[in-house]
Amino acid sequence: MTRLTDISLLLYSLFLLRSTAAQLALPNSPWTPPNATFGTQPSSPSNGSVNPHWTSILGSTLYFYEEQRSGKLPTTNRVSWRNDSATDDGKDVGIDLSGGYYDAGDYIKYTFPMSFTVMSVCWGALDFGQGYELANQTAYLDDMLRWSLDWLMKAHPSSDVLYVQIGDADLDNAYWGGDQGIPTPRTSYQINSTSPGTDAAAQAAAAFAACSALYNSRTLSSAGTSSIANSSYATALLQHAQQLYAFATNSSIPQITYQTSVPSAGQAYASSGYADELAIAALFLAMAENSTDSYSQAVQIYEQQQLRSHLQADAVLNWDEKSPGVAILGAQVMNAYPHLANGSNVTWKTDAEEYLDRVVNGSSRAFITSGGLLYYPGDSDDASLNPALNTAMLLLRFAHAGLPSTSSKASSYQQFAQSQVDYFMGNNPMTVPYMVGLHPNSPSNPHSALATGAQPQDIANIDTVPVHEAYTLYGGVVGGPDQSDQFWDLRGDWVQNEVALDYVAPLVTIAAHALVNGTGDPYYTQVQAGSYDEKRPKGAPCDAAISTGCPTGRNWRVGKIVMGSVVSAVGVLVVSLGLYWILLERRRRAGKI
């Protein structure tokens, strides 16, 4: 593609951003999450009524993404304690890369997990878009997606360039303060034709394609929606998807993982392959383009790269591994758009059902904790709730689409998924609903520099200063308990208490499904406020963030201890050797094995 065409793409995208950015008007009276005491009040169901708690959960998940915004905030901003931040992102490379979302409890922007998150949310809306309508949250869904997608378009300024990280991880991880003191410089890292990244390019293509399908009124079930439709925006997204997929599959460019070209990104989000990203991108492109060719490419990748073996090894859907999603999406596309399959006999449905059967029957490599949580050794160690919620989402999606071979199997999938949702919502030994702000027992110390209200020097006393977090990070989903179902709610324990974009993503879809399905009150309405205070474990955790609770000889990764320094207006004061700052080693989050 010529440079002129690249410039045309950028100008066209900018035009569309200005002309269609506010397709759905936000309510004149903004929706905000209710106080946590609302979670103690069971609803009074009536015929045809929409459950207020699931409405609150869905609204809170979308509100969380607003809390994580980077850049200049719009006049419609609902989060009073957030400020404009990192507005100069991209100046080091001469383009505007402000906007988007901060990834987790810090201030780095990572394209790979962000685009997975956006893909997941759009996929869920293709399934259960009517749930947003029932909750009066469709405009906020549109707002959340556009804040993501508009930034991703800026991060893809030409056909073979994609920015995959903004910010320096070492510099950022040493900072524990608010959004107006974010340290600089904030380096912009890119993949391109000479330093490629097949997985990152394909994952971004998948996000653009899934959302293009959504904005073009495609659906994967009768519970989909067309109320978010915008054909011109869908066209812009599809153009980016096609270019990125062409970049990822260009035979003249080596196919490699993106951290090979950008080692900095691999410190937190190292990818273990790219075939799964290529396959899921091709499937969403098939939907968005109505293309048998793209569908055939997905089949070819799935079979030639032996992605079926990933399911047979009980891979977990997450920001790194998409193989379980490939099989389930493939089965959905074949069911909803049979003309795309064109007689193909690929065994999406059988492979997916065998995979889900092992989950439900207890014959997978996962185990059920004594308290009832689905736990995958390795994948669950650094964020126990995410594998369980993603798996529950897949089970509900497969069952709702009518894909299980028997009605009893569909029921068993739904029941197992509900058990994981109930665990998350407070039916666990700690009696903790693991979403921030949802209930008085919810985590009160999420690992979030944004919400804590701390000063940079407070990192030395991260768990105690301030005593109470300045702001409630509504909708944030924390990492979760250990494999013994114990949860300490410590701010410094990023394994158990950090929030992240992708941690919330499956709950968005689960909540939309609950509204479509007419599900009754979530479990937390049965939980006694204050009961966690009695159940909170003694001692300390043993995980990759905190090792003081580890038995002798347990070899966990631990935080770095370094000599601290305090920068004042009059110069630099070196703190005595007796005082150390703990610079938390940010997670290298578990992915494919």
N, C-alpha and C positions, 0 to 999 in steps of 0.2 A: 504494500500500500504506500502511496506517495505521501510526502510530508504535507502537501496541500490537502489531501484527504484527511489526514490526522487533524489538521487545524480546523477543517470543516466540521469534523466530528465534535471537537471541543466547543466550537462556536454554537453548533446546533444543540448540544447538550445544555450549554449555558442559557440559550434562548428558552429551551423547554423548562429549565428550572425556574426561570423568571415568570413564564407565562402559565405554568400549570402547578406551581408549588403549593397552592392552597385550594385544591379542587373541592375538598369537603370542608365546609365552614365548621370551625370548632364552636361548641356551645357558648352562648353569651355569658352564662353562669358556669364557670369551669368546674368540672368534676374533680374532687380531691378525695383522698382516702379517708375513711372514718377513723375515729380514735380507736385504739386497741380494745377498749371496753365493749365495742360493738361485737367483737368476736365471742363474747360470753352470752350473747342474746340469741337463742334459737328463733328462727323465723316462724311466722304464722302462715302456713301455706294455704292458698285458695286456688280454685280452679283457674287455670290459665295464667297464674302469676309467675313471674320470673324470680328465681331465688336470689334474694338480696346479697347473700354471702358470696355466691359464685360471681355475681356481678361485681362485688367489691374486690374479689381476688383478681378477676380479669383486669379491672381498671387499675389496680395497684401494680400489676406486672408492667403495664404500659407506662404507668407513672414512674416506675423505677428507671426505665430507659431515659425518661426526661431528666431524672436526677443525675444521670451519667453523661449528660451532654457536654461537649467541648465546643469552643468557638464563641461567637457572638450570639447571645440568646435572643429569641424573637420576642415581640411584644406580648405574645400569647403564653409566655413562660408561666408555669403554675408553681414552680418551686422557688419560694421567696428567698431562700438562703443560698441559692446558686448565683454565681456571677459570670460575666463574660470571662473567658479564660483561653489561653493558648491561641490568641487571635493571629499571631504571626507564624503559625505553622506553615511550612512550605517556603518561607522566604529564603532559606538556604539554597533552594533549587529554582527559585524564581517563579513559583506558581502558588496559588492559594490552596493550601491543604488544611485550612481551619474547618472546624465542624466535626461531625462524626461523634463517636462515643469513646469515653475512657473505658478501657477493657475491664477493669476489676476495681480493687481497692486503691489503685494508684492512678497515674496520669499518662500512661503509655497508650497509644492507639495501635492496635494490631489488626491488620486486614483479614488475616486467615480466620481467626475465631469470630470476628465481627461478621464476615460474610457467611459463615456457617450459621450464626444466630439469625441473620436476616432470612436465609434460605429456610430455616426451620419454621420461622414465624409465617412466612408466605405459604409454605406447604400446609401448615395447620389451617390457614384461612381458606385455602383451596378445598380443604376437607370440611371445616366447620365455621365458615364465614358468617353463617346466620347467628352464631353465638354472639358475635360482636354487635349485630343488629339488636338482638334481644336485650343486651346490656347497655344499649346506646353508647357503644364504644367504637363504632366504625370510624368516626372522624379521628379519634385518637390513634387507632391502628394506622390510618392513612398518614397521620402526622409522624408517628414513630418510624414507619417504613421510609417515608421521604427523607427524614433527617439522616437515616442510614444510607439510602440509595443515592441521594444527592452528593453525599461525601464520597461514596465509592466511585461515582462518575468523575469527580474531581481527581480522585486517586488514580484514575485511568485516563490520562490526558492524551495518549496516543495509542495506536493499535497494539504495540509491543512494549508498553511501559505500564507497570502497576506498582504503586507505592504500597509497601507491605508493613512498614513500621514507622511511627513518628515518635521520637523521643529516645533518649539514651537510657537504657535500663539501669546501668550502674548509678548514674546520676539521680534518676528518679527514685530508685529503691532506697536511696539514702535520705530522701526527703519525706517528712511526715508533717504536713501542714495543709493549709487551705488552698483553694483554687486560684488565689491571687498572688501566690508566691512560688508558682511552679518553676523549678530551676531551668535555666537555659545553658547552653544551646540545646534545641530540640531537633536532632538530626533526622532528616528524611531519608529512608532507605527504599530502594526500588529494585525490582527485577526487570530485565529487558532482554533483548535478543542476544546479547553477549554474556549476560549474567541471568539466565532464566530461572524459572521456578514453576514447573508444570502443575504442581498441586495447588499453589496459591492462585495461579491464573485460572485453573479449572474450577476451583471452589468459588471464586468471584463470578465466573461465568454461570455457575449453578444458581447463585443468589439472584443475579440479574434475570436469568431465564425463568426461575420459579415466580419471581415477582412480576415479570412481564406477563406471564400466563394469568396471574391473578388480576392484574389491571386490564387484561384483555377479556375478562369475564369467563375464563376457563374455570372448571370445577372438577373435583374428583369424587363428589358425592352430591346427593340431593340437598345436603345441608350447606353447600357452597353459597357464594354470594356474588351478585353483580353490582352491588351498590357502591363499590369502590372503583368501578370501571373508569378508565381514562385511556383512550386508544393512543393518543399522541405520546403520553408518558410510557405506555407499554412499548411503543415503537422505539423510543429512545433506549429503554432498558434492553430490549432485544438486540439492538445494534451493538451495545457494549458486550452483551453475552456472546454474540457471534464472533466479535473480534477477539475476545479473550480466549474463547475455545479454539479459534484458529491459531492463536499464539501458542496455546498449550499443545496443539497437535501438529504444529509445523515441522515437517520432516527434516528441514534444514537446521533446526534448533535442537540441541540436546535435551532430552527429557530427564530432568533431575528434580530433587526436592529443593524447595526454595531456600532452606537454611544453608544449602551448599553455596549459594550466592550471597546470602545475607546471614552470616553466622549469628549476628546479634539477635535475630528473631528466634533462632533455635534455642536460646537460653530459656525461653518460657514456652514456646510453642513449636517444638521440633516435630516435623511431619515424618511419618515412617513409610510413605509411599504416595503414589499419585493415581493409580489405576482406579481406585474407588471414586475419587473426585471427577475423573474423566467420565466415568460411567454415569454418575448421578447428574452431571452437567448435561450429558447427551440426552438423558431421559427428560429433563425439564425443557431442554431445547426442542425435543420432539413435541411436547405439549404446546410450547409457545409458538413454534413455527408450523404446527400441524404437519410434521415432516416424518415420513417413513424412513428417510435416509438417516436422520439423527437417531431414530429408534434402533435401526439396524446397527449403527455404530455402538450404541449402548450394549446391545446383545453381544456384539463381537468382543468388546472390551471385557464384559462380564465373563465370557467363556474362555477367551484366550489368556486372560490374566488370572484365571482361576479364582475369581472372587467368591465363588461358592465355597471354597475351602476356608475362607475367613469366617463364614457363617458356621461351618462345621466345627471350627475351632472356638465357637462361641464368642466372637468379637462383639464389642460393645459400641453402640452408636455414640459418637461424640465428635468434638471439633476435628479430630484427626481421622477417625475411622467411620466411613459411611457405608460399608458393605451391607450391613443389615438393612439400612435404608434403601439401598439400591434394589434389593430383591423385593421389598415391600412396595416401593414406588413403581417398580416394573410391573408387579401384579396389578396395582391400581390402574396404571395407564392402559395395560392390556384389557382390563375390565371396562374402563370408562370410555376408551377410544380404541375399540378393537380393529378399526381400519388401519391404525398405525402399525399393528403387529404384522399385518399382511401375511398371515399363515405361519408366522414364526412359532416354533415349538419350544422356546426357551422355558425352563422350569422355574420361573420366578415364584409362583404361588406355592409349589411343592417345597422349594428350598426355604422360603420364608416360614411356612407352616411347620416344617421340621425344626427349624431354629426356635420358633416360639413355643412349640411343644416341649422342648427340652427345658426352657425357662419355667414353664408352668408345672411340668412333671418333676422338677428337681433333679434332672439328669444332666444339666449343663455344668460347666466348670464353676459356676457361682454357687453360693450357699445362702441359706436364710439365717440371719442372726437370731439369737434367742428371743429378741424383741420383735422380729418379723421383717427385717429389711433385707432385700435382695442385695447381696454383696459379692462383687467380683474381685478376687485378690489381684492386686496390682492396679487395676483401673479404679477401684473404689477407695484406695488407700489415701489419696490426696483430696478426695471430694466424694464422700460416700453416697450422697443423695442423687448426684447427677446420673450415674448409670441406672439407678432404680427408676428415676422419673423418665428418662429417655426410653427405657424399656416399657414402662407403663404406657407411655404415649404411643409406641409402636403397636402394642397389643390392642389398645382402644381403636386405633386407626384401622388395623386389619379387620377387627371384628365389626366395626361400624360399616365398613365397605362391603360386608357380606362375603368376604373371601374365605373364611374357614370352611372346611369340607363338611362339617356337621354343625347343627345348631347347639349341641351340647358342648362342642369344642369352643364355639363362639362365646358361650356363657362362661366357660372356664377361663377364657382369656380376659373377659370383662371383670370377673371376680378377682382374679389375681392382680390385675392392674389396679382395681379399687383398693386392694389390701396395701399396695405400695403408696397410693394416694392417701389413704387413711393414716398410714405410718407417718408420712410427711406432715399431715394435718394435726398430729398430736396423739395418735394411738400408738404410742411408743413408751418405753420405760421411763423416759425423762418427762413425759407429758408436755413436750415442747412442739408447738407448730413452728416449722422451720422457715417461715417467711417473716421478715422483719415487719413489725407494726401491725400484725394481723390479730394478735391476742396478747393479753398481759403476760403470758408465758413465753412469747416469742423472743428470739435472741435480742438482747439489748446492747450488745457490744460488737457489732459487725466490724470486721477489719476493713475500714474505709477511711482513707485520709480525708476524703471529701466531707464525710458526715461527722467525724469525731470532734472537730472544732479545736484540735490540738495545735500547738506551736511546734516548730521544727525541733526544738530542744527536748520536747516531751517524749521523743522516741526512746529516751533512756528509761522512761517510766510508762511505757505504752499501755500497760494494763490498768494503771491507776490514775493517770492524768490525761484528760479530766476524769473525775469520778463517774460522771454520766456523760454520754455522748451529746453533743450540742444539738444534733438534729436526728430525727427519726428517718431512716433510709427505707421508707415504705416500699414494699414489693421486692426488696432484696432477698434472694435465696442464698443461704450460707452453705459452706461445704458439707457440714453435717457431722454426725456422731462417729465414733470409732466402731470397730467390728464387734465390740462388746456393748454397743448401744449407749455408750457414755458420752456426755456432752458437757463441756466445762464453761462455755460462753466466755472465753478469754479473747480480748481484742488482739493480742499479739499472736494468737494461734491462727495463722492464715490457712492452715489445713482445714480446721473446723469452722472458722468464722469469716473467711473472706467471701465476698460476693463477686459475681462475674456476669457478664452479658449472657454467656451460654448456659449458666446455671439456671437462669430464669426462663429461658426459651421453651423448654418442654412444658412448663407450667402454664404458659400462655395458651398453648393448644389444649392442654388438659382442661383448663377452665372453660374455653370455648366449647369443647365437647360436652362438658357437664351441663352447660346452659342449653345446648341443642337437645340433649338427652333428657332434660327435665330432672336432673339429679337433685336429691334432697340436700339438706344442710351438710356442709363439710364437718368432719369429725370434731374439729376444735370447739364447736358450740357445746360439746359435752364435757370439755376439759375444765376442771376447777382452776380458777385464777389463783396463782400463788403456789400451786402444787409443785412447780419445778424447784422452788426454794428448798423444799424438803428432800427432793430427789437428786439435787445437784451433787455429783460425786466429790469425794474428798481427794486430796492429793493433786496430781498434775497429769496432763496428757503425756502420751509417748507417741510422737509422730515426727514428721519431717521439720516441723517448726519448733517444737518444744521437746526436749529430751529428758527433762528432769524427772518425768514419771516412768522412764524406761527401766526395765530390769537390767541388772548388770550384764554387760556383754551385748545388749541390743544395739545394733549399728544403724542408727537413723542418720540421715543428713541433718545437720544442725546449722543454726544461724552463725554468721561470721561475727567475731568479736574484734572490734578495732578501736583504736584510740580516737576519741571524738574531738571535735573542735567546735567552737562557738564563734560565729561571725557577728561582730558588733559594729556599731557605727564608727567606732574609733580604731578598729583594726581587728586582728585575729588573736584570740586568746587560746592557747593550747591548754586543754584541761589536764589536770594531774593524772599520773599513771593509775591512780586509784579509781578514776572515773572512766567508764567505757560506755560507748553507745552501741546498742545492738542494731546492726543493720540486717534486717531480716532477709534471709535468702529467699527470694521469691520462688514460687513453685516452678518446677519443670513438670508441668502437669501431665499426668499419665495419658498415654494414647495407645496406639496399637502395640502389641508385643510380637 
